[in-house]
Each structure stands twice: as C-alpha cells, then as structure tokens.
C-alpha cells in the first residue's frame, strides 16, 4: 500500500515538472512614427497572406487592467507579409503598461500572439518601448 501511494505521489510530482506548450507566441513591439508597431516574425511558419485580426488591448490603470480595444472594436482585419510590422492607428496609445493579444492565420493554421510592454514618453514627446514579456 505504501509503495502504491509513493508511486502515485512521485507521478504527481513529476507531472507537475512538465511544462505545457506556451499558449501564445511572443510578439515584438517597436516604435515607428512615435507609435507602437507590432512585428510579426519572418520565421513564424505562416505564409502570405497572413490575416491578422484586431487585437485585444488592455492597459493597466492603478491595480486593475482596463480593456481599451477588443476584436469587436472599430479596428479592421489586415493582411500582412511575414516579417511585417503593423500599427493600429485606431487605438489611442498613451504612456503606460499594456497587454496585447491577437490571432494571425494563413491558409494552413493560426498562431496566437501576445506582448506585454510599457510605453514611455520622454522629454520632447518622443516615445520608447520597454518590452516586459
């Protein structure tokens, strides 16, 4: 009986060590024309045309996250090439911490992307990105 319980305990402990595949791929964010630009990896495995759906954008306000844009919001679906960078000009980007998730797909499959970053405004109005995840 002790052996059976020990085996179950060891199995449970070992299974907790196995990491599951990440649900989201990392989306890189840069600044172009003083606004965030989301860069889709060249080597993602997706091929042209890549259909990119509007993002869900959350902004941290105090201790809470507030949705400032979602796929049902007034942002269009776009077609991109692998390696392209895209800006959603319909979203008002202010200084602060953001969490962005979206889906991109081609004829063979889809990938979910996520980025967490801080948009910082420097003196003179220039912006920069500090990517967190």
C-alpha positions as a LaTeX table, in Angstrom:
\begin{tabular}{lrrr}
\hline
Residue & $x$ (\AA) & $y$ (\AA) & $z$ (\AA) \\
\hline
Unk1 & 0.00 & 0.00 & 0.00 \\
Unk2 & 2.85 & 2.38 & 0.89 \\
Unk3 & 4.50 & 1.61 & $-2.46$ \\
Unk4 & 1.31 & 2.38 & $-4.36$ \\
Unk5 & 0.88 & 5.70 & $-2.57$ \\
Unk6 & 4.55 & 6.54 & $-3.07$ \\
Unk7 & 4.28 & 5.77 & $-6.78$ \\
Unk8 & 1.20 & 7.99 & $-7.10$ \\
Unk9 & 2.92 & 10.82 & $-5.20$ \\
Unk10 & 6.05 & 10.59 & $-7.37$ \\
Unk11 & 3.95 & 10.51 & $-10.55$ \\
Unk12 & 2.05 & 13.62 & $-9.44$ \\
Unk13 & 5.26 & 15.46 & $-8.57$ \\
Unk14 & 6.93 & 14.55 & $-11.86$ \\
Unk15 & 3.92 & 15.51 & $-13.94$ \\
Unk16 & 3.97 & 18.96 & $-12.32$ \\
Unk17 & 7.51 & 19.44 & $-13.65$ \\
Unk18 & 6.50 & 19.01 & $-17.30$ \\
Unk19 & 5.75 & 22.37 & $-18.84$ \\
Unk20 & 2.94 & 22.72 & $-21.30$ \\
Unk21 & 3.50 & 24.44 & $-24.63$ \\
Unk22 & 3.01 & 28.19 & $-24.44$ \\
Unk23 & $-0.46$ & 29.30 & $-25.48$ \\
Unk24 & 0.89 & 32.49 & $-27.09$ \\
Unk25 & 3.92 & 33.24 & $-29.22$ \\
Unk26 & 5.90 & 36.36 & $-28.39$ \\
Unk27 & 5.01 & 39.44 & $-30.42$ \\
Unk28 & 7.77 & 42.04 & $-30.68$ \\
Unk29 & 6.85 & 45.70 & $-30.30$ \\
Unk30 & 8.87 & 48.62 & $-31.63$ \\
Unk31 & 8.29 & 52.34 & $-32.20$ \\
Unk32 & 7.64 & 53.70 & $-35.69$ \\
Unk33 & 6.45 & 57.25 & $-36.28$ \\
Unk34 & 6.26 & 57.65 & $-32.49$ \\
Unk35 & 3.62 & 54.90 & $-32.05$ \\
Unk36 & 3.76 & 51.15 & $-31.22$ \\
Unk37 & 4.34 & 48.85 & $-34.18$ \\
Unk38 & 3.72 & 45.10 & $-33.79$ \\
Unk39 & 6.25 & 42.94 & $-35.65$ \\
Unk40 & 5.22 & 39.53 & $-36.96$ \\
Unk41 & 8.15 & 37.08 & $-37.11$ \\
Unk42 & 9.59 & 36.18 & $-40.50$ \\
Unk43 & 10.04 & 32.59 & $-39.34$ \\
Unk44 & 6.58 & 32.07 & $-37.82$ \\
Unk45 & 5.67 & 29.35 & $-40.30$ \\
Unk46 & 2.77 & 31.44 & $-41.62$ \\
Unk47 & 2.82 & 32.38 & $-45.29$ \\
Unk48 & 1.35 & 35.29 & $-47.24$ \\
Unk49 & $-1.35$ & 36.33 & $-46.97$ \\
Unk50 & $-1.38$ & 36.41 & $-43.18$ \\
Unk51 & $-4.76$ & 37.52 & $-41.87$ \\
Unk52 & $-4.28$ & 39.47 & $-38.65$ \\
Unk53 & $-7.34$ & 40.01 & $-36.51$ \\
Unk54 & $-7.81$ & 43.13 & $-34.38$ \\
Unk55 & $-6.07$ & 42.87 & $-31.02$ \\
Unk56 & $-7.43$ & 42.84 & $-27.53$ \\
Unk57 & $-5.57$ & 45.66 & $-25.80$ \\
Unk58 & $-5.54$ & 46.01 & $-22.02$ \\
Unk59 & $-3.96$ & 48.96 & $-20.20$ \\
Unk60 & $-3.03$ & 48.89 & $-16.54$ \\
Unk61 & $-4.68$ & 51.63 & $-14.55$ \\
Unk62 & $-3.68$ & 51.53 & $-10.91$ \\
Unk63 & $-4.18$ & 47.99 & $-9.64$ \\
Unk64 & $-6.55$ & 46.96 & $-12.45$ \\
Unk65 & $-6.37$ & 46.20 & $-16.16$ \\
Unk66 & $-8.85$ & 48.06 & $-18.37$ \\
Unk67 & $-9.82$ & 46.94 & $-21.90$ \\
Unk68 & $-9.24$ & 49.79 & $-24.33$ \\
Unk69 & $-9.74$ & 47.77 & $-27.53$ \\
Unk70 & $-11.10$ & 44.38 & $-28.45$ \\
Unk71 & $-11.77$ & 42.48 & $-31.71$ \\
Unk72 & $-15.31$ & 43.89 & $-31.84$ \\
Unk73 & $-13.93$ & 47.43 & $-31.56$ \\
Unk74 & $-13.64$ & 49.67 & $-34.62$ \\
Unk75 & $-10.43$ & 48.11 & $-36.00$ \\
Unk76 & $-10.20$ & 46.25 & $-39.33$ \\
Unk77 & $-8.74$ & 42.84 & $-40.15$ \\
Unk78 & $-5.44$ & 43.32 & $-42.05$ \\
Unk79 & $-3.39$ & 41.21 & $-44.49$ \\
Unk80 & 0.37 & 41.19 & $-43.89$ \\
Unk81 & 3.56 & 39.57 & $-45.13$ \\
Unk82 & 5.71 & 37.53 & $-42.72$ \\
Unk83 & 8.18 & 39.90 & $-41.05$ \\
Unk84 & 5.89 & 42.92 & $-41.44$ \\
Unk85 & 5.23 & 45.46 & $-38.72$ \\
Unk86 & 1.71 & 46.85 & $-38.25$ \\
Unk87 & 0.29 & 49.80 & $-36.33$ \\
Unk88 & $-3.30$ & 50.07 & $-35.21$ \\
Unk89 & $-3.87$ & 53.80 & $-35.62$ \\
Unk90 & $-7.47$ & 53.47 & $-34.39$ \\
Unk91 & $-6.12$ & 52.84 & $-30.88$ \\
Unk92 & $-5.10$ & 55.82 & $-28.74$ \\
Unk93 & $-1.72$ & 54.90 & $-27.22$ \\
Unk94 & $-0.87$ & 56.81 & $-24.05$ \\
Unk95 & 2.10 & 56.26 & $-21.75$ \\
Unk96 & 1.59 & 53.18 & $-19.56$ \\
Unk97 & 1.75 & 49.40 & $-19.36$ \\
Unk98 & $-0.10$ & 47.37 & $-21.99$ \\
Unk99 & $-1.02$ & 43.75 & $-22.58$ \\
Unk100 & $-1.89$ & 42.91 & $-26.19$ \\
Unk101 & $-3.14$ & 39.60 & $-27.61$ \\
Unk102 & $-4.21$ & 38.77 & $-31.14$ \\
Unk103 & $-4.58$ & 35.97 & $-33.66$ \\
Unk104 & $-2.87$ & 35.67 & $-37.04$ \\
Unk105 & $-3.67$ & 32.95 & $-39.55$ \\
Unk106 & $-2.88$ & 31.74 & $-43.03$ \\
Unk107 & $-4.50$ & 29.02 & $-45.14$ \\
Unk108 & $-2.74$ & 26.29 & $-43.09$ \\
Unk109 & $-3.25$ & 27.36 & $-39.49$ \\
Unk110 & $-3.31$ & 30.08 & $-36.86$ \\
Unk111 & $-0.98$ & 31.43 & $-34.18$ \\
Unk112 & $-1.93$ & 33.44 & $-31.11$ \\
Unk113 & 0.48 & 36.23 & $-30.22$ \\
Unk114 & 0.92 & 38.25 & $-27.04$ \\
Unk115 & 3.03 & 41.19 & $-25.92$ \\
Unk116 & 3.33 & 43.00 & $-22.63$ \\
Unk117 & 5.17 & 46.28 & $-22.77$ \\
Unk118 & 5.49 & 49.70 & $-21.25$ \\
Unk119 & 5.09 & 52.71 & $-23.49$ \\
Unk120 & 7.21 & 55.51 & $-22.09$ \\
Unk121 & 7.12 & 59.14 & $-23.11$ \\
Unk122 & 10.38 & 61.02 & $-22.88$ \\
Unk123 & 11.01 & 64.74 & $-22.81$ \\
Unk124 & 10.23 & 66.29 & $-26.15$ \\
Unk125 & 7.32 & 63.89 & $-26.75$ \\
Unk126 & 9.44 & 61.05 & $-28.09$ \\
Unk127 & 8.22 & 57.59 & $-27.11$ \\
Unk128 & 10.04 & 54.37 & $-26.42$ \\
Unk129 & 9.09 & 50.78 & $-25.64$ \\
Unk130 & 10.24 & 48.67 & $-22.74$ \\
Unk131 & 9.16 & 45.13 & $-23.56$ \\
Unk132 & 8.28 & 43.07 & $-20.48$ \\
Unk133 & 7.36 & 39.70 & $-21.97$ \\
\hline
\end{tabular}
